[in-house]
Amino acid sequence: MNLNFKALKYFTAIVTLTFIMVACDKDFTSIDSDIINDNTATSFNTVSEKYDVISYTDLLNPVQTNGLGLNMLGTFNDPTFGQTTSSVVTQLNTSLVNPSFGENVVLDSVVLSIPFFSRSVGVTDDNIVYEIDSVLPRNDSYNSIKLSIYENNYFLRDFNPEDDFNSSQAYFSNGSASDNEIISNADLEFLLIDEIDVLEISQDEILLTDNDETEPTITQRLAPRIRLVWDKNIMEDQDVINYWNTKIFSQEGESTLSNSNNFNDYFRGLYFKAEPINNDGSMMILNFSQADANVTLHYSFDSTTIEDQRDQSTYTLTFGPNRFNLLENFYNSNFPTTDGDEILGDERLFLKGSEGATASIKLFDGENSDDDDSFDNTFETWRKDFVNLDAEGNFESSRRLVNEANLVFYVDDNLVQGQEPDRLFLYNKTNRIPLIDYIEDTQNNTIPLISIPNHLGILVRDESTNRGIRYKMRITSHINNMLINGSENVELGLAVSGNVNLEATVPQYIEQTSGTEEKFVPVSTLITPRGTILHGSNSQDDNSRLVLEIFYTCLETDINCPNN
């Protein structure tokens, strides 16, 4: 009986599977369209063809760095291009206006705190083990930097007076508000508050205790961060304590603390000046705008309810709203000194984040007209090979079906010495927006490193050396848009990206130019110092030269198809 039951079960499964296959087959054959129908679905030829492009390097002018969600602080030694050092100028802000600090105020300590981006990866000896995501280069230990903290005396205004205050004021990476308004070092370094000769960077958890000398109790656990403490009981900290006493507590009852406008004019902010130590350091990517990033003044005062008792309170200053990066680059001989060849294209493409370089790509040799018979790779000639057009030049029907279109960028491993970026951003340079393939791809907000993986291919690395090999950018929908919808063959841009997700919502930032022409740069390239060198469209290496490769299916009616 058991055998009969098993046989019946298998027979039922086979009948069910057969029914499903027949049903699916009927569903498929009922589909009808201009591309695949009863007359064309019988024979297909798949073809791969390569088309020439023109690509060249664009060196960046000083770039706008205010209004960024993230800021860089520190020094990064790029083994390919050289050294980049980034400092931060920021306003301070308080939500407490007209404060009343109490009687006999004593400033006990000042704490500067700026968290890293980190995640917990385990627990050891009752301590949480963290891994930092926001310090370059990524190592088990990090090189220290020198950090000088100054009071800044330059007023960071909100609006641009050159535009009748109708537009926001831009601040640039060279420490200027425009090409004719440079912020002086005398203003930036108005008053030295403190100088930290060795700022150590650690991924260890920070434990705060109640300071009991016998059996200290942990009162708070903090994720890794920059955390500087100045204590009234430490002789070396007295100058910093005195500074904040004078700057804040002596102003109680004065108009300087009565509202945010008066406060921002009175206290114009801080300048965090980073410098390498022994020509080396680390670059921190920090979110100064988060709530945990602040300067907190811990003070005590006479209790109003209990005699001879001291109460404690805090006065917190957050960073912003205006804040920008100052960048200093010391390039080696690998970095170009002039823009690339816009007409013939470049042998190499030099990409560098921050105030570095991007690249431009013109598809189909950049030629959009086929009036000149000497060009056989123009956009219009190519389009007519793939689709039938009506008298007005609009799409009528397809002759070839594009399955996939890619731009593959090969790393020049003879010049790149490592530390190359994992992500690049390809975009519509003409309109300063992402391509349609970006919008159609999968966005991962939790792990930006693996977001938009199909369109903006993640760097493929050699498994043994970890050296970069290539980036594959899929632009299938962009190509189909030009074929079927008649979209313009726009010039494309390519840039290093620190977070490809930012390009979905944040407009591009402006470059500083002396003329009337406006130039822009993707925001995600402003938050990374990394760089790389790629083979361009004029490379002498045939296997690595940049081309547009299109995989397409020939419909049976296309007698000119290579495989027909």
C-alpha positions as CSV (number, residue, x, y, z in Angstrom):
1,M,0.0,0.0,0.0
2,N,2.9,2.3,0.7
3,L,4.3,1.8,-2.8
4,N,1.0,2.5,-4.4
5,F,0.7,5.7,-2.4
6,K,4.2,6.8,-3.5
7,A,3.4,6.0,-7.2
8,L,0.2,8.0,-7.0
9,K,2.0,11.0,-5.5
10,Y,4.6,11.0,-8.3
11,F,1.9,10.6,-11.0
12,T,0.0,13.5,-9.5
13,A,3.2,15.7,-9.5
14,I,3.9,14.9,-13.1
15,V,0.4,15.7,-14.3
16,T,0.5,19.0,-12.3
17,L,3.8,20.0,-13.8
18,T,2.7,19.2,-17.3
19,F,-0.4,21.3,-16.8
20,I,1.7,24.2,-15.6
21,M,4.1,24.0,-18.6
22,V,1.2,23.9,-21.1
23,A,-0.5,26.9,-19.4
24,C,2.8,28.9,-19.4
25,D,3.3,28.1,-23.0
26,K,-0.1,29.4,-24.0
27,D,0.4,32.5,-22.0
28,F,3.7,33.2,-23.8
29,T,2.4,32.7,-27.3
30,S,-0.4,35.1,-26.8
31,I,2.0,38.0,-26.3
32,D,2.1,40.3,-29.3
33,S,4.1,43.5,-29.9
34,D,6.0,45.5,-32.5
35,I,9.2,43.9,-31.5
36,I,8.3,40.3,-30.8
37,N,5.3,38.8,-32.6
38,D,4.2,35.8,-34.6
39,N,6.2,36.9,-37.6
40,T,9.5,37.7,-35.8
41,A,9.7,35.4,-32.8
42,T,11.0,32.4,-34.7
43,S,14.6,33.5,-35.4
44,F,17.0,35.7,-33.4
45,N,20.7,36.4,-33.7
46,T,22.5,37.8,-30.7
47,V,25.4,40.2,-31.6
48,S,28.0,42.1,-29.6
49,E,29.4,45.2,-31.2
50,K,31.8,47.9,-30.0
51,Y,31.4,51.6,-30.8
52,D,34.0,54.3,-30.4
53,V,33.7,57.0,-27.8
54,I,35.7,60.1,-26.9
55,S,36.8,60.5,-23.3
56,Y,39.0,63.1,-21.7
57,T,40.0,64.5,-18.3
58,D,38.4,67.6,-16.7
59,L,40.5,69.2,-14.0
60,L,38.4,70.9,-11.3
61,N,38.6,74.5,-10.2
62,P,38.0,75.2,-6.5
63,V,34.7,73.5,-5.7
64,Q,31.9,74.6,-3.4
65,T,32.1,72.7,-0.1
66,N,29.5,74.3,2.2
67,G,26.2,72.7,2.8
68,L,27.6,69.2,2.6
69,G,26.0,66.6,4.9
70,L,29.5,65.2,5.5
71,N,32.9,66.9,5.9
72,M,36.4,65.6,5.7
73,L,39.0,66.3,8.4
74,G,42.6,65.1,8.3
75,T,45.2,64.0,5.8
76,F,45.1,61.3,3.2
77,N,48.2,60.1,1.3
78,D,47.0,58.8,-2.0
79,P,49.8,56.5,-3.3
80,T,48.9,57.4,-6.9
81,F,48.4,61.2,-6.8
82,G,49.9,62.5,-3.5
83,Q,48.6,64.2,-0.4
84,T,45.3,65.9,0.4
85,T,44.6,67.7,3.7
86,S,41.2,68.9,4.7
87,S,40.2,71.3,7.4
88,V,36.8,72.5,8.5
89,V,35.4,76.0,9.2
90,T,32.1,76.0,11.0
91,Q,29.6,78.2,12.8
92,L,28.4,77.3,16.2
93,N,24.7,77.3,17.2
94,T,22.7,77.1,20.4
95,S,19.0,76.6,21.0
96,L,19.2,78.3,24.4
97,V,18.8,82.1,24.1
98,N,19.0,84.6,26.9
99,P,20.4,81.9,29.2
100,S,20.5,82.3,33.0
101,F,23.4,80.4,34.3
102,G,22.8,81.0,38.0
103,E,24.9,82.4,40.9
104,N,28.6,81.8,41.3
105,V,29.0,79.9,38.0
106,V,32.0,77.7,37.7
107,L,32.9,76.0,34.4
108,D,34.0,72.5,35.4
109,S,34.9,71.1,32.0
110,V,34.5,71.5,28.2
111,V,33.9,68.4,26.0
112,L,34.3,68.4,22.2
113,S,32.6,65.3,20.6
114,I,32.3,64.3,17.0
115,P,31.3,60.6,16.4
116,F,32.7,58.5,13.6
117,F,30.6,56.3,11.4
118,S,30.9,52.9,13.0
119,R,29.1,49.6,13.7
120,S,29.4,47.1,16.5
121,V,30.9,43.7,15.4
122,G,31.0,41.8,18.7
123,V,31.6,41.9,22.4
124,T,34.9,41.2,24.2
125,D,35.5,41.4,28.0
126,D,32.2,43.2,28.5
127,N,33.3,45.9,25.9
128,I,31.5,46.4,22.6
129,V,33.9,45.9,19.6
130,Y,33.4,48.5,16.9
131,E,34.6,48.8,13.3
132,I,35.0,52.3,11.9
133,D,33.6,53.0,8.4
134,S,34.6,56.6,8.0
135,V,38.4,56.9,8.3
136,L,40.8,56.5,5.4
137,P,42.9,54.5,4.7
138,R,41.0,51.6,6.3
139,N,43.3,49.8,8.7
140,D,43.3,48.1,12.1
141,S,45.1,51.2,13.4
142,Y,45.1,54.7,12.2
143,N,47.8,57.4,11.9
144,S,47.4,60.4,14.1
145,I,47.1,64.0,12.9
146,K,47.8,67.4,14.4
147,L,44.7,69.4,15.1
148,S,44.6,73.1,15.9
149,I,41.4,74.7,17.1
150,Y,41.0,78.4,16.4
151,E,38.2,81.0,16.8
152,N,37.3,82.1,13.4
153,N,36.6,85.8,12.9
154,Y,35.2,85.7,9.3
155,F,31.4,86.1,9.3
156,L,29.8,83.2,7.4
157,R,26.8,84.9,5.8
158,D,23.8,83.0,4.5
159,F,23.1,84.9,1.2
160,N,25.3,86.2,-1.7
161,P,25.5,90.0,-1.8
162,E,26.7,89.9,-5.4
163,D,23.3,88.5,-6.3
164,D,21.3,91.1,-4.3
165,F,21.0,88.4,-1.5
166,N,18.6,86.3,-3.7
167,S,20.8,83.2,-3.7
168,S,22.7,81.3,-1.0
169,Q,26.3,82.1,-0.4
170,A,28.8,79.5,-1.7
171,Y,32.1,78.8,0.1
172,F,34.9,77.1,-1.8
173,S,37.7,74.6,-1.1
174,N,40.4,77.2,-1.6
175,G,39.0,79.3,1.3
176,S,37.0,81.9,-0.6
177,A,33.5,83.2,-1.1
178,S,34.1,84.0,-4.8
179,D,37.0,84.3,-7.2
180,N,37.6,87.9,-5.9
181,E,36.8,87.4,-2.1
182,I,39.5,85.3,-0.4
183,I,39.1,84.6,3.3
184,S,42.4,85.6,5.1
185,N,44.3,83.4,7.4
186,A,44.3,86.2,9.9
187,D,40.5,85.8,10.1
188,L,40.5,82.1,10.1
189,E,43.2,81.9,12.7
190,F,41.9,84.8,14.7
191,L,42.6,83.2,18.1
192,L,44.2,79.9,19.0
193,I,42.0,78.1,21.5
194,D,44.1,74.9,21.7
195,E,46.6,72.9,19.8
196,I,46.5,69.1,19.9
197,D,49.9,67.9,18.7
198,V,48.8,64.3,18.4
199,L,45.1,63.6,17.9
200,E,44.8,59.8,18.2
201,I,42.2,58.0,16.1
202,S,40.8,54.9,17.7
203,Q,38.0,52.5,17.0
204,D,37.7,51.5,20.7
205,E,34.6,52.0,22.7
206,I,34.7,55.0,25.1
207,L,33.7,54.3,28.7
208,L,32.7,57.1,31.0
209,T,32.8,56.5,34.8
210,D,31.7,58.2,38.0
211,N,35.4,58.9,38.9
212,D,35.2,56.8,42.0
213,E,38.9,56.0,42.7
214,T,38.1,52.7,44.5
215,E,35.4,51.1,42.4
216,P,34.6,53.3,39.4
217,T,31.2,52.6,37.9
218,I,30.5,52.9,34.2
219,T,27.9,55.6,33.6
220,Q,27.9,55.8,29.9
221,R,29.2,53.9,26.8
222,L,30.1,55.8,23.7
223,A,30.8,54.6,20.1
224,P,34.2,55.6,18.7
225,R,34.6,59.4,18.1
226,I,36.8,62.4,18.4
227,R,36.4,63.3,22.1
228,L,38.5,66.0,23.7
229,V,38.0,67.0,27.3
230,W,39.4,70.1,29.1
231,D,39.1,70.0,32.9
232,K,39.3,73.0,35.3
233,N,41.4,70.8,37.7
234,I,44.2,70.2,35.1
235,M,46.7,73.0,34.9
236,E,47.4,72.6,31.2
237,D,43.7,73.1,30.4
238,Q,43.3,76.4,32.2
239,D,43.7,78.6,29.1
240,V,40.9,76.7,27.3
241,I,38.6,76.9,30.4
242,N,39.3,80.6,30.7
243,Y,38.5,81.1,27.0
244,W,35.1,79.5,27.2
245,N,34.4,81.3,30.5
246,T,35.0,84.6,28.9
247,K,33.4,83.8,25.6
248,I,30.1,82.5,27.0
249,F,29.5,82.9,30.7
250,S,30.7,86.5,30.9
251,Q,28.0,87.4,28.3
252,E,25.0,86.4,30.5
253,G,22.4,89.2,30.1
254,E,24.1,90.7,27.1
255,S,22.5,91.1,23.7
256,T,25.2,88.7,22.2
257,L,23.3,85.7,23.6
258,S,19.8,87.1,23.1
259,N,19.1,85.5,19.7
260,S,20.9,83.4,17.0
261,N,21.7,86.3,14.7
262,N,23.4,88.3,17.4
263,F,25.2,85.1,18.6
264,N,26.5,84.3,15.1
265,D,27.8,87.8,14.7
266,Y,29.5,87.8,18.1
267,F,30.9,84.2,18.0
268,R,31.6,83.5,14.3
269,G,32.6,79.9,14.8
270,L,35.6,77.6,14.9
271,Y,38.3,76.6,12.5
272,F,39.6,73.1,12.8
273,K,42.9,73.1,11.1
274,A,44.3,69.6,10.3
275,E,48.0,68.9,9.6
276,P,50.0,65.7,8.9
277,I,52.5,64.3,11.4
278,N,55.7,63.3,9.8
279,N,54.0,63.8,6.4
280,D,51.4,61.2,7.2
281,G,47.9,61.0,8.7
282,S,44.3,59.8,8.4
283,M,41.3,61.3,6.7
284,M,38.1,61.3,8.8
285,I,34.7,61.7,7.1
286,L,32.4,63.2,9.7
287,N,28.8,64.2,10.2
288,F,29.1,67.5,12.0
289,S,25.4,68.1,11.9
290,Q,24.3,65.1,14.0
291,A,23.1,65.8,17.6
292,D,26.1,64.0,19.2
293,A,28.5,66.3,17.5
294,N,28.9,69.4,19.7
295,V,30.8,71.4,22.2
296,T,29.3,70.9,25.7
297,L,30.2,73.2,28.6
298,H,29.6,71.5,32.0
299,Y,29.2,74.0,34.8
300,S,28.0,74.2,38.4
301,F,26.2,77.0,40.3
302,D,24.6,77.7,43.7
303,S,21.4,75.8,44.3
304,T,18.3,77.9,44.6
305,T,16.5,75.3,46.8
306,I,19.2,73.7,49.1
307,E,21.6,75.9,51.0
308,D,25.3,75.2,50.5
309,Q,24.6,72.9,47.6
310,R,25.9,73.1,44.1
311,D,23.7,72.2,41.1
312,Q,25.1,71.1,37.8
313,S,24.0,71.9,34.2
314,T,25.3,72.1,30.6
315,Y,25.4,74.6,27.8
316,T,25.6,72.9,24.4
317,L,26.9,74.4,21.1
318,T,26.2,72.4,17.9
319,F,28.0,72.9,14.6
320,G,26.4,74.9,11.9
321,P,24.3,75.9,10.1
322,N,27.1,77.2,7.8
323,R,30.1,75.0,7.5
324,F,32.7,74.3,4.7
325,N,35.9,72.4,3.9
326,L,39.3,73.9,3.1
327,L,41.4,71.6,0.9
328,E,45.1,71.6,0.3
329,N,46.6,69.2,-2.3
330,F,50.2,68.3,-2.9
331,Y,50.1,66.3,-6.1
332,N,53.0,64.2,-7.5
333,S,53.9,63.9,-11.1
334,N,51.1,61.5,-11.9
335,F,48.5,64.2,-11.6
336,P,47.9,66.1,-14.9
337,T,48.4,69.9,-15.1
338,T,46.1,70.6,-18.0
339,D,42.7,69.4,-19.2
340,G,42.4,66.5,-21.6
341,D,41.9,66.5,-25.4
342,E,38.2,67.2,-26.0
343,I,38.5,66.5,-29.7
344,L,40.7,63.4,-30.0
345,G,40.2,62.0,-26.5
346,D,42.8,60.9,-23.9
347,E,45.0,57.9,-23.5
348,R,44.3,58.0,-19.7
349,L,41.5,59.3,-17.6
350,F,42.6,60.9,-14.3
351,L,39.9,60.9,-11.6
352,K,40.4,62.5,-8.2
353,G,37.8,63.2,-5.5
354,S,37.3,66.6,-3.8
355,E,39.1,69.4,-5.6
356,G,40.6,67.0,-8.2
357,A,39.4,65.8,-11.6
358,T,36.5,64.2,-13.4
359,A,36.1,62.9,-16.9
360,S,33.8,63.5,-19.9
361,I,32.5,60.8,-22.3
362,K,31.0,61.5,-25.7
363,L,29.2,58.4,-27.2
364,F,29.6,57.6,-30.9
365,D,32.6,59.9,-31.3
366,G,30.5,62.8,-30.1
367,E,29.1,63.2,-33.6
368,N,25.3,63.7,-33.7
369,S,24.7,64.3,-37.4
370,D,25.3,62.0,-40.3
371,D,25.2,64.7,-43.0
372,D,29.0,64.2,-43.5
373,D,29.5,60.7,-45.1
374,S,33.0,60.6,-43.7
375,F,31.6,59.7,-40.3
376,D,30.2,56.2,-40.1
377,N,30.0,56.2,-36.3
378,T,27.6,59.1,-35.7
379,F,24.7,58.9,-33.4
380,E,22.1,59.2,-36.2
381,T,23.8,56.6,-38.4
382,W,23.8,54.2,-35.4
383,R,20.2,54.9,-34.6
384,K,19.0,54.1,-38.1
385,D,20.7,50.7,-37.9
386,F,18.6,49.9,-34.9
387,V,15.2,51.4,-35.5
388,N,12.9,52.5,-38.3
389,L,12.0,56.2,-38.2
390,D,9.1,58.1,-39.7
391,A,9.4,61.2,-41.9
392,E,9.8,63.4,-38.8
393,G,12.6,61.3,-37.4
394,N,10.5,59.7,-34.7
395,F,10.6,56.0,-33.6
396,E,8.3,53.8,-35.7
397,S,9.5,50.2,-35.1
398,S,12.6,48.3,-34.0
399,R,15.1,46.5,-36.3
400,R,17.4,45.4,-33.5
401,L,16.6,44.8,-29.8
402,V,19.3,46.2,-27.4
403,N,19.8,43.6,-24.6
404,E,22.6,45.3,-22.7
405,A,24.9,48.3,-23.2
406,N,28.1,48.8,-21.1
407,L,30.9,51.2,-20.6
408,V,33.8,49.3,-19.1
409,F,36.6,51.3,-17.5
410,Y,39.9,49.5,-16.9
411,V,42.2,50.6,-14.2
412,D,45.8,51.3,-15.4
413,D,47.6,49.0,-13.0
414,N,51.0,50.4,-14.2
415,L,50.2,53.8,-12.7
416,V,47.7,53.1,-9.9
417,Q,49.5,52.1,-6.7
418,G,46.4,51.1,-4.7
419,Q,43.8,52.7,-2.5
420,E,41.6,53.2,-5.5
421,P,37.9,54.1,-4.9
422,D,35.3,51.3,-4.9
423,R,32.7,53.4,-6.6
424,L,32.4,55.8,-9.5
425,F,29.4,57.9,-10.6
426,L,28.4,58.1,-14.2
427,Y,25.9,60.9,-15.0
428,N,24.3,63.2,-17.5
429,K,26.8,66.0,-17.6
430,T,24.7,68.2,-19.9
431,N,21.7,68.3,-17.5
432,R,23.6,67.5,-14.3
433,I,21.4,64.6,-13.3
434,P,21.8,60.8,-13.0
435,L,21.0,58.5,-16.0
436,I,17.7,56.7,-16.1
437,D,19.6,53.4,-15.3
438,Y,20.4,55.0,-11.9
439,I,16.7,55.5,-11.1
440,E,15.8,52.0,-12.2
441,D,18.5,50.3,-10.1
442,T,18.3,49.1,-6.5
443,Q,19.3,51.6,-3.9
444,N,20.7,50.4,-0.5
445,N,20.4,53.1,2.1
446,T,22.0,51.0,4.8
447,I,25.2,50.1,2.9
448,P,25.9,52.7,0.2
449,L,29.0,50.7,-0.9
450,I,26.8,48.1,-2.6
451,S,24.0,50.5,-3.7
452,I,23.1,50.9,-7.4
453,P,25.2,47.8,-8.2
454,N,24.0,47.1,-11.8
455,H,24.3,50.5,-13.3
456,L,27.3,51.8,-11.3
457,G,29.4,48.6,-11.2
458,I,31.4,48.1,-8.0
459,L,35.2,48.0,-8.6
460,V,36.3,44.4,-9.5
461,R,39.5,43.6,-7.6
462,D,42.2,41.0,-8.1
463,E,41.6,38.3,-5.4
464,S,45.3,37.8,-4.7
465,T,46.5,41.4,-4.7
466,N,43.3,43.4,-4.0
467,R,44.3,45.7,-6.8
468,G,41.5,47.2,-8.9
469,I,40.8,45.8,-12.3
470,R,37.7,47.4,-13.8
471,Y,34.4,49.2,-13.4
472,K,31.4,48.2,-15.6
473,M,28.8,50.8,-16.1
474,R,25.5,49.5,-17.5
475,I,23.6,52.1,-19.5
476,T,21.0,49.9,-21.3
477,S,18.0,52.1,-20.5
478,H,19.9,55.2,-21.5
479,I,20.7,53.7,-24.9
480,N,17.1,52.5,-25.4
481,N,15.9,56.0,-24.4
482,M,17.9,57.5,-27.3
483,L,16.7,54.8,-29.7
484,I,13.0,54.7,-29.0
485,N,12.2,58.0,-27.3
486,G,14.6,60.1,-29.3
487,S,16.5,61.4,-26.2
488,E,19.5,63.6,-26.8
489,N,22.9,62.0,-27.1
490,V,24.2,64.0,-24.1
491,E,27.7,64.2,-22.9
492,L,28.4,62.0,-19.9
493,G,30.5,62.7,-16.9
494,L,32.4,60.3,-14.6
495,A,33.6,61.1,-11.1
496,V,34.9,59.3,-8.0
497,S,32.0,58.8,-5.5
498,G,32.1,58.6,-1.7
499,N,28.4,57.7,-1.5
500,V,26.4,57.0,-4.8
501,N,23.1,57.4,-2.9
502,L,23.6,61.1,-2.5
503,E,23.2,61.7,-6.2
504,A,19.5,60.7,-6.0
505,T,18.4,63.8,-4.1
506,V,21.3,66.4,-3.8
507,P,21.9,68.8,-6.7
508,Q,25.4,69.1,-8.1
509,Y,27.7,71.7,-6.6
510,I,29.3,74.6,-8.4
511,E,32.9,75.1,-9.4
512,Q,34.5,78.5,-9.0
513,T,35.2,80.1,-12.4
514,S,36.3,83.6,-13.4
515,G,34.1,83.7,-16.5
516,T,30.4,83.5,-17.1
517,E,30.3,79.8,-17.8
518,E,28.9,77.7,-15.0
519,K,30.5,74.3,-14.2
520,F,29.3,71.8,-11.7
521,V,30.5,68.7,-9.9
522,P,28.6,65.7,-8.3
523,V,28.2,66.1,-4.6
524,S,29.4,62.6,-3.8
525,T,32.9,63.3,-5.2
526,L,33.3,66.2,-2.7
527,I,33.4,63.8,0.3
528,T,36.2,61.5,-0.7
529,P,39.9,62.2,-1.3
530,R,40.5,59.0,-3.3
531,G,41.6,58.8,-7.0
532,T,42.4,56.5,-9.8
533,I,43.7,56.3,-13.4
534,L,41.7,54.6,-16.1
535,H,42.4,53.7,-19.7
536,G,40.7,56.2,-22.0
537,S,39.3,56.1,-25.5
538,N,42.7,56.8,-27.0
539,S,44.6,54.1,-25.0
540,Q,47.3,52.1,-26.8
541,D,46.1,48.9,-25.1
542,D,43.4,47.5,-27.4
543,N,42.1,45.2,-24.7
544,S,41.7,48.0,-22.1
545,R,40.6,50.9,-24.4
546,L,37.3,52.5,-23.4
547,V,34.5,51.7,-25.8
548,L,30.7,51.4,-25.8
549,E,29.8,47.7,-26.1
550,I,26.2,46.9,-27.1
551,F,24.7,43.4,-27.0
552,Y,21.7,43.3,-29.3
553,T,19.3,40.8,-30.9
554,C,18.8,41.0,-34.7
555,L,15.2,40.6,-35.8
556,E,14.7,38.3,-38.7
557,T,13.7,41.2,-41.0
558,D,17.0,43.1,-40.6
559,I,18.9,41.9,-43.6
560,N,21.8,44.2,-42.7
561,C,22.4,42.6,-39.3
562,P,26.0,41.2,-39.1
563,N,24.6,37.7,-38.4
564,N,21.9,37.6,-41.0
